[in-house]
Amino acid sequence: MHILVVEDEQRLAALLRRVLTEERHTVDVAHDGEIGYDLAASDTYDLVVLDLMLPKMDGVAVCRQMREDGIKTPVLMLTARGAVEDRVAGLNAGADDYLVKPFAMEELLARVNALLRRRDRDIETATELKVGDLTLDLVRHEVRRGDRIIELTAKEFALLEYLMRHPRQVLTRTQITDHVWRYDMDALSNVVDTYIHYLRDKIDRSFSRRLIKTVRGVGYKIEA
């Protein structure tokens, strides 16, 4: 998963980066609220670990602005202040969980994992998936890029749905084959590459921004 850590204490930020990287997450770090907000506003993260007391823009302001901008990325707020009013302020601003310093890394990882699981459940139960200006409506079985309706075959739709349920995550050809084609004995070794080509023709080629990315030697991902 892709995690943003916004923490002005350099040693703690470095420690969080190391611990989360060891858990196989990709981690970006910002040391003040303005940079943290600019990164969070890209809406490319699965989780934001956000300190309350930050220079330039505090954590409450960052979180509140994220929610006002419609960014739903889960936020775990950190603070050295344990007063009830501080916790309430963070939660009212839109934080999903709260952890008071000093804390054990085991507890931080448990809370991170809980928020990521909750995010995955929300995605699984969603009836509409969005990546950039691409929308997939699971109820109407309809795909739009901006204002344009895009016609897909059943397999193309299933492949796109799988990619959009895992935005920014690199999916291997084996994962895609197992999920989309399952036990279809007619699925050939190059079927994923072929259908990715079909999807790109329909949802990417006529647009200035390409959403489907190739990760050489690994597989594919979709991201705005």
C-alpha positions as CSV (number, residue, x, y, z in Angstrom):
1,M,0.0,0.0,0.0
2,H,1.0,3.6,-0.5
3,I,1.2,5.6,2.7
4,L,2.0,9.2,3.4
5,V,3.6,10.2,6.7
6,V,3.3,13.9,7.6
7,E,5.6,14.4,10.7
8,D,7.9,17.2,11.5
9,E,10.0,15.3,14.0
10,Q,12.8,14.0,11.7
11,R,13.8,11.0,13.8
12,L,10.2,9.8,14.2
13,A,9.5,10.3,10.5
14,A,12.5,8.3,9.6
15,L,11.5,5.5,12.0
16,L,8.0,5.4,10.7
17,R,9.3,5.2,7.1
18,R,11.6,2.3,8.0
19,V,8.9,0.4,10.0
20,L,6.2,0.8,7.4
21,T,8.6,0.0,4.6
22,E,9.6,-3.2,6.4
23,E,5.9,-4.1,6.3
24,R,6.1,-3.8,2.5
25,H,4.4,-0.4,2.1
26,T,5.6,2.4,-0.1
27,V,6.1,5.4,2.1
28,D,6.4,9.1,1.3
29,V,7.3,11.6,4.0
30,A,6.5,15.4,4.4
31,H,7.8,17.5,7.3
32,D,5.3,20.3,7.3
33,G,1.5,20.6,6.8
34,E,1.6,22.6,3.6
35,I,3.7,20.0,1.7
36,G,1.7,17.2,3.5
37,Y,-1.6,18.7,2.2
38,D,-0.2,19.1,-1.3
39,L,0.8,15.5,-1.4
40,A,-2.4,14.2,0.2
41,A,-4.5,16.3,-2.3
42,S,-3.1,14.2,-5.1
43,D,-5.4,11.5,-3.8
44,T,-2.9,8.7,-4.6
45,Y,-2.5,7.4,-1.1
46,D,-4.1,4.5,0.7
47,L,-3.5,6.0,4.1
48,V,-2.2,9.2,5.7
49,V,-0.4,9.1,9.0
50,L,-0.7,12.8,10.1
51,D,0.9,14.6,13.1
52,L,-1.4,17.1,14.8
53,M,1.3,19.7,15.6
54,L,2.9,20.7,12.3
55,P,4.6,23.9,11.0
56,K,2.8,26.0,8.4
57,M,-0.5,24.1,8.6
58,D,-1.5,21.9,11.5
59,G,-2.9,18.4,11.2
60,V,-6.5,19.4,12.0
61,A,-6.4,22.0,9.1
62,V,-4.8,19.5,6.7
63,C,-7.4,16.8,7.5
64,R,-10.3,19.3,7.4
65,Q,-9.2,20.6,4.0
66,M,-8.8,17.0,2.6
67,R,-12.4,16.2,3.6
68,E,-13.7,19.5,2.1
69,D,-11.9,18.6,-1.1
70,G,-13.7,15.2,-1.2
71,I,-10.5,13.2,-0.4
72,K,-11.6,10.1,1.5
73,T,-8.2,8.7,2.2
74,P,-8.1,7.2,5.8
75,V,-6.2,9.4,8.2
76,L,-4.5,8.2,11.4
77,M,-3.7,11.3,13.5
78,L,-0.7,11.4,15.8
79,T,-0.2,13.8,18.7
80,A,1.8,14.4,21.8
81,R,-1.3,15.9,23.4
82,G,-3.8,13.5,24.9
83,A,-6.4,16.0,26.0
84,V,-10.0,15.0,25.1
85,E,-10.6,18.3,23.2
86,D,-7.6,17.6,21.0
87,R,-8.8,14.1,20.1
88,V,-12.3,15.5,19.4
89,A,-10.9,18.3,17.2
90,G,-9.0,15.7,15.1
91,L,-11.9,13.4,14.8
92,N,-14.3,16.2,14.0
93,A,-12.0,17.3,11.2
94,G,-12.4,13.9,9.6
95,A,-9.6,11.8,11.1
96,D,-10.5,8.1,11.2
97,D,-8.3,7.1,14.2
98,Y,-6.1,8.8,16.8
99,L,-2.9,7.7,18.5
100,V,-1.2,9.6,21.3
101,K,2.6,9.8,21.6
102,P,4.6,8.1,22.8
103,F,3.2,4.9,21.3
104,A,4.4,1.3,20.6
105,M,5.1,0.6,17.0
106,E,3.1,-2.6,17.4
107,E,0.0,-0.5,18.2
108,L,0.7,1.9,15.3
109,L,0.9,-1.1,12.8
110,A,-2.2,-2.6,14.3
111,R,-4.1,0.6,13.7
112,V,-2.7,1.1,10.2
113,N,-3.7,-2.4,9.3
114,A,-7.2,-1.9,10.7
115,L,-7.7,1.3,8.7
116,L,-6.4,-0.4,5.5
117,R,-8.8,-3.4,6.0
118,R,-11.7,-1.0,6.6
119,R,-10.8,0.9,3.4
120,D,-10.7,-2.4,1.5
121,R,-14.2,-3.4,2.8
122,D,-15.5,0.0,1.7
123,I,-14.1,-0.6,-1.8
124,E,-15.6,-4.1,-2.0
125,T,-19.1,-2.9,-1.1
126,A,-19.0,0.2,-3.4
127,T,-21.4,0.3,-6.3
128,E,-19.4,2.9,-8.2
129,L,-15.6,3.0,-8.7
130,K,-13.6,6.0,-9.7
131,V,-10.1,6.6,-10.9
132,G,-9.5,10.1,-12.1
133,D,-12.3,10.9,-14.6
134,L,-13.0,7.2,-15.2
135,T,-16.2,5.9,-13.6
136,L,-17.4,2.3,-13.4
137,D,-21.0,1.9,-12.3
138,L,-21.5,-1.7,-11.0
139,V,-25.3,-1.3,-10.8
140,R,-25.8,0.0,-14.4
141,H,-22.9,-2.0,-15.7
142,E,-21.7,1.2,-17.3
143,V,-18.3,2.8,-17.9
144,R,-17.7,6.5,-18.5
145,R,-14.6,8.5,-19.1
146,G,-15.6,12.1,-18.5
147,D,-18.9,12.5,-20.3
148,R,-18.3,9.7,-22.8
149,I,-19.9,6.3,-22.3
150,I,-17.5,3.5,-23.2
151,E,-18.8,0.1,-24.4
152,L,-16.9,-2.9,-23.0
153,T,-17.3,-6.6,-23.4
154,A,-18.0,-8.7,-20.2
155,K,-14.3,-9.7,-19.9
156,E,-13.1,-6.2,-20.5
157,F,-15.5,-4.9,-17.8
158,A,-14.3,-7.6,-15.3
159,L,-10.7,-6.8,-16.0
160,L,-11.3,-3.0,-15.5
161,E,-13.3,-3.6,-12.4
162,Y,-10.5,-5.7,-10.9
163,L,-7.9,-3.0,-11.7
164,M,-10.2,-0.2,-10.3
165,R,-10.8,-2.1,-7.1
166,H,-7.0,-2.0,-6.5
167,P,-6.0,1.6,-7.7
168,R,-2.3,2.3,-7.7
169,Q,-1.6,-1.4,-6.8
170,V,0.6,-3.4,-9.2
171,L,-1.3,-6.6,-10.2
172,T,0.7,-9.4,-11.7
173,R,-0.5,-11.3,-14.8
174,T,-1.1,-14.4,-12.6
175,Q,-3.3,-12.4,-10.2
176,I,-5.3,-10.9,-13.0
177,T,-5.7,-14.3,-14.8
178,D,-6.7,-16.1,-11.6
179,H,-9.3,-13.4,-10.8
180,V,-10.8,-12.5,-14.2
181,W,-10.5,-15.8,-16.0
182,R,-10.5,-18.1,-13.0
183,Y,-10.6,-21.7,-14.2
184,D,-11.2,-20.9,-17.9
185,M,-9.1,-23.4,-19.7
186,D,-9.3,-21.3,-22.8
187,A,-7.3,-18.5,-21.2
188,L,-3.9,-18.3,-23.1
189,S,-0.6,-17.2,-21.6
190,N,-0.9,-13.8,-23.3
191,V,-4.6,-13.2,-22.6
192,V,-3.9,-10.5,-20.0
193,D,-1.7,-8.5,-22.4
194,T,-4.3,-8.8,-25.1
195,Y,-7.1,-7.5,-23.0
196,I,-5.1,-4.7,-21.5
197,H,-4.5,-3.7,-25.1
198,Y,-8.2,-3.7,-25.8
199,L,-8.9,-1.6,-22.7
200,R,-6.3,0.9,-23.6
201,D,-7.8,1.3,-27.0
202,K,-11.1,2.1,-25.4
203,I,-10.4,4.1,-22.3
204,D,-6.9,5.6,-22.8
205,R,-6.0,6.2,-26.5
206,S,-8.3,9.1,-27.2
207,F,-7.5,10.9,-23.9
208,S,-4.5,13.1,-22.9
209,R,-4.1,11.3,-19.6
210,R,-3.3,7.6,-19.7
211,L,-4.6,5.6,-16.7
212,I,-3.4,2.1,-17.3
213,K,0.3,1.7,-16.6
214,T,2.7,-1.1,-17.4
215,V,5.2,-2.1,-14.7
216,R,7.8,-3.9,-16.6
217,G,8.5,-7.4,-15.5
218,V,5.7,-7.4,-13.0
219,G,2.2,-6.5,-14.4
220,Y,-0.2,-3.6,-14.6
221,K,-1.8,-0.9,-12.4
222,I,-4.4,1.8,-12.9
223,E,-3.9,5.3,-11.4
224,A,-4.8,8.9,-12.2
